[in-house]
Amino acid sequence: MKHTRHIQHSIEYIEAHLHEQLSLQHIAAQVGFAPNYFHHLFSRAVGRGIADYIRQRRLCQSALLLITTEQGILDIAMQCGFESQEAFTRAFKKEYALPPGRYRKLFQQDATLTYHKGESTMNMTYTSPSESPIEGWFLSGTSMHHYAIELDGAQVHTGRQSAHLYTPSTDQAPSMAMQEQQFGTLMQQFQAHAYRGKRMRFSGFVKTSAVQQSCGLWMRVDDRYENVLQFDNMHNRPITGDCDWNHYAIVLDIPPESTIIAFGVMLVGKGHVWIDSLRFEEVGLDVPLTNLDPDADLPAAPQNLDFEQ
């Protein structure tokens, strides 16, 4: 989409300077836009204004510090950009429905168990929502035994948990050829009836570590015969390597004959990918589609029929 890279660059800048003084004017200058216009672009893409986004990210960082360190609440408040412990407590309680001290007491022991459980305890394959540790989501793909999913309280964008799709370190590495072909996906699917005739955006925040091949969000729309009507898997803009939290989006039309919508995150080859703060929402027809056109690379007419070219 037109300003996607500018939004992503601004988020990269925010994440790198989260504990410093940040202003709308300064962030907009990083991407070369007027402050008010960029605030409009950012809000429309991410679903919240820049100040709210920074505040939420700082509160998320403070929640992690509360349950993973012994730092005082005032120290955490100052580190996360709040002017006083009182202001921090009000904001934290509004976001997490608990004051910081109570939050620490309730979740600190649980966090210790979570962060030190090790990957081996999650080296399982879940092939249906009823078996999945993540409500409403399940693991699928070409080589599911090479992948695992879990809720992660250590890598979080907003709230208390993110979803984690990864290849366990205990997994025996397949051949390079197989690595290039295999993939796992954390996904869900649902009826398309309520969304027919609409343009829908599936978006959210993604973080990666040691992704050797590629990963990305994906979304697919099928008819009753399982014909693909619309599809995008970020094949033309993949995420690789180590990337901090950033915002990505897929925009597809839902044709009248649609019956099933599926979406999720895909990991090709080895690595770790986390997703959080997902949204599925209707957007206007002025928002560009990301649908991958299978005919885009084909010529418009026959070529070189006399073999003289």
C-alpha positions, -999 to 999 in steps of 0.1 A, spaced: 0 0 0 11 35 -7 25 46 27 31 12 42 69 16 43 66 51 59 44 37 86 68 7 92 98 31 93 81 52 119 74 22 141 110 10 138 121 44 150 96 44 179 107 9 190 144 19 189 137 51 210 108 39 232 123 51 264 133 85 250 113 117 245 92 112 214 69 138 198 46 136 168 67 164 151 99 145 155 85 111 143 68 127 113 101 144 104 118 110 103 96 100 74 93 134 57 56 142 64 37 171 80 28 161 116 -10 163 112 -11 144 79 12 117 92 -9 113 123 -39 107 101 -20 81 80 -6 63 111 -40 63 129 -58 49 98 -32 21 93 -26 11 129 -59 19 145 -47 43 171 -28 76 172 9 79 176 7 91 212 -17 63 222 6 38 204 36 49 223 17 49 256 5 13 250 39 1 241 55 17 272 28 2 294 34 -32 278 72 -28 286 63 -18 321 41 -49 326 71 -72 315 94 -53 339 70 -58 368 69 -95 365 104 -103 353 125 -79 375 126 -67 411 128 -30 401 107 -6 421 74 6 407 86 42 407 118 32 388 97 14 362 74 43 359 103 67 352 120 43 328 87 40 308 83 78 304 57 86 332 62 117 352 50 102 385 41 69 401 5 82 404 2 89 367 17 55 359 -6 37 383 -37 54 367 -26 45 332 -16 10 341 -48 2 359 -68 15 329 -49 -7 305 -46 -39 326 -75 -35 351 -51 -39 380 -27 -15 398 10 -23 392 17 -38 426 -13 -62 424 -4 -71 389 31 -81 400 19 -102 428 -7 -121 407 15 -128 377 52 -128 388 52 -165 398 34 -176 367 58 -156 345 88 -173 361 74 -207 352 65 -195 317 98 -179 308 119 -209 320 98 -238 309 120 -244 278 109 -252 243 108 -290 248 76 -288 267 59 -272 237 73 -295 210 38 -307 200 17 -306 168 -19 -292 171 -40 -298 140 -74 -285 152 -88 -258 174 -99 -283 200 -63 -295 204 -46 -261 202 -32 -242 232 -44 -210 215 -82 -206 215 -96 -202 180 -63 -209 163 -46 -241 151 -14 -253 135 -13 -264 99 12 -265 70 32 -290 49 54 -303 76 36 -297 109 59 -320 129 87 -295 123 67 -266 139 52 -257 173 29 -230 186 24 -214 220 13 -184 239 43 -163 249 44 -139 278 80 -128 272 76 -114 237 46 -91 238 34 -61 217 3 -53 237 -14 -69 267 0 -100 284 6 -125 256 15 -130 220 12 -160 197 45 -178 188 50 -200 158 85 -216 156 108 -245 148 119 -260 182 157 -261 187 153 -299 194 140 -304 158 162 -325 136 171 -302 106 158 -316 73 177 -313 41 181 -278 26 158 -287 -3 131 -297 22 137 -265 43 129 -244 13 96 -262 6 83 -268 41 61 -243 60 40 -241 91 11 -217 97 -8 -206 127 -43 -200 113 -80 -198 116 -109 -200 92 -145 -188 94 -177 -182 73 -175 -154 48 -213 -146 48 -211 -115 70 -183 -100 49 -195 -105 13 -192 -75 -9 -169 -57 15 -132 -49 14 -115 -63 45 -81 -57 60 -63 -83 82 -35 -65 100 -13 -68 130 21 -66 145 48 -92 137 82 -99 153 108 -124 140 140 -141 150 164 -161 129 139 -166 100 160 -184 74 136 -184 45 106 -161 50 74 -154 69 45 -131 67 8 -127 73 -16 -144 48 -53 -143 39 -74 -164 15 -110 -162 3 -126 -193 -12 -159 -201 -28 -181 -232 -20 -160 -253 -44 -128 -243 -27 -117 -222 -56 -94 -194 -45 -111 -160 -52 -86 -137 -34 -52 -145 -19 -21 -127 -4 7 -143 16 32 -114 14 53 -134 -11 63 -101 -28 73 -84 5 85 -112 29 99 -108 64 133 -124 70 160 -126 96 156 -107 129 129 -79 129 115 -61 159 77 -55 162 62 -38 132 29 -34 115 18 -54 84 -15 -56 65 -33 -75 39 -63 -61 21 -87 -83 0 -122 -79 -15 -147 -105 -4 -167 -114 -35 -205 -122 -33 -198 -160 -39 -173 -163 -10 -180 -189 16 -148 -193 36 -122 -168 48 -89 -180 63 -60 -161 76 -29 -164 98 9 -162 98 32 -184 78 68 -195 85 87 -210 56 118 -229 68 132 -224 102 129 -195 127 106 -178 152 77 -155 145 54 -138 170 21 -120 162 0 -97 184 -26 -69 183 -43 -84 152 -74 -67 136 -99 -77 110 -119 -48 97 -138 -33 68 -120 -6 49 -130 18 21 -126 11 -15 -98 38 -15 -76 14 4 -55 -5 -22 -58 -42 -25 -28 -65 -18 -43 -94 -37 -16 -114 -56 -26 -116 -92 -15 -150 -107 -16 -135 -142 5 -104 -134 37 -118 -149 21 -131 -181 26 -112 -213 -5 -94 -228 -2 -112 -261 16 -141 -279 53 -135 -285 79 -145 -311 57 -168 -331 82 -169 -360 112 -175 -337 130 -147 -354 133 -124 -324 
